[in-house]
């Protein structure tokens, strides 16, 4: 791993991803394997004027032991102090922003009871609902980025030795994140964001009522769009007006579907990692926004657990458009990590929608958002449905049909 590129990546993630402001506290959530990168990000944050950096470490192997041996009732009993450990910072003078570093083993929970995993994770999400509202509503700056860890790298490149696999994954991450020795990643991303913003602006100008997605694999899905929906792209803006980048990398232009107006069949095009296990070859049928049938070639029962998480899990909260020429798709790598894989293909998200994808949504309560069509759920799980032959058309409020995607690429 090139130390100079790693440092450049850390500085980019902090300065453009979270965009930590002078006087803020940066909260870093990091696996133990990524401690060296967390330290590099902490240094970059202090150099940017952060008042403090608080690192919360996680341990995949310990988490597996807890899920394997712990009593479900105890695991679901999430104490209030956990949420307060975040809220105390965001509610204090100067406020806070958060960086999530991913380096997870995609197979860490293989063989663990899927129902138990889902119920425990749902309990945790519910217990942290007030904290999640800060990120889901873009009240603060937040960013998710990733670095290699041995178990993840070996999953992605099983034919390589551990050190070689880690090095290879570093190279690919630098490439798809537009980090190299010759250029400034901030300038690279400013150009990339401008291109995506232009696509989002065009979609917003069209004032669409719905979009229709078809592929040769059998996908034939009509997605009604939420009332007063907004197409967004890479950048976010916090409630204090601070710009940030939620996901690194990102290739998507996305909005809120109307949770009651989704109809047809959609097929999965890439495996999806859910609670540390792979769901592959899935097919989902919607009627009036609700999943009425589902199947999968692998882990169909796990897909069912996901869809039964709560009342909103059988509806979708996001529709995202990603061209087949995205760097993640062109890399030819299956990352087994949603942060990357969702940016290789158009995708939908089961569960909650983002309030900011409708006009004035960040100031609305749950009921007001539902009235606009924005779904409510404790989960938000992105699954990939795009393909190189995908065609997407839009239906405008005036009844005109317009081309959006042709053969997996933007039509404008």
Secondary structure, DSSP 8 states (H G I E B T S, - for coil): --HHHHHHHHHHIIIIII---TT-EEEEEEEGGGHHHHHHHHHHHHHTT-SEEEEEEE-HHHHHHHHHHS-HHHHH---HHHHHHHHHHHTSTT-EEEEEEE---TTTTTTS-HHHHHHHHHHHHHHTHHHHHHHHTTSS-EEEEE---HHHHHHHTTTS-HHHHHHHHHHHHHHHTT--SSS-HHHHHHHHHHHHHHHHHHHHHHTEEEEEEE-TTS-EEEEEE-TTB--B-SEEE-TTS-EEESBSS---EEE-EEEEEEEEEEE--S-EEETTEEEBS-EEEEETTEEEEEE-SB-HHHHHHHHTSSTTTTSEEEEEE--TTSHHHHTT---S-HHHHGGGS-EEEEE---GGGBTTGGG--HHHHHHHT----S-EEEEE---TT-EEEEEETTS-EEEEEETTEE--
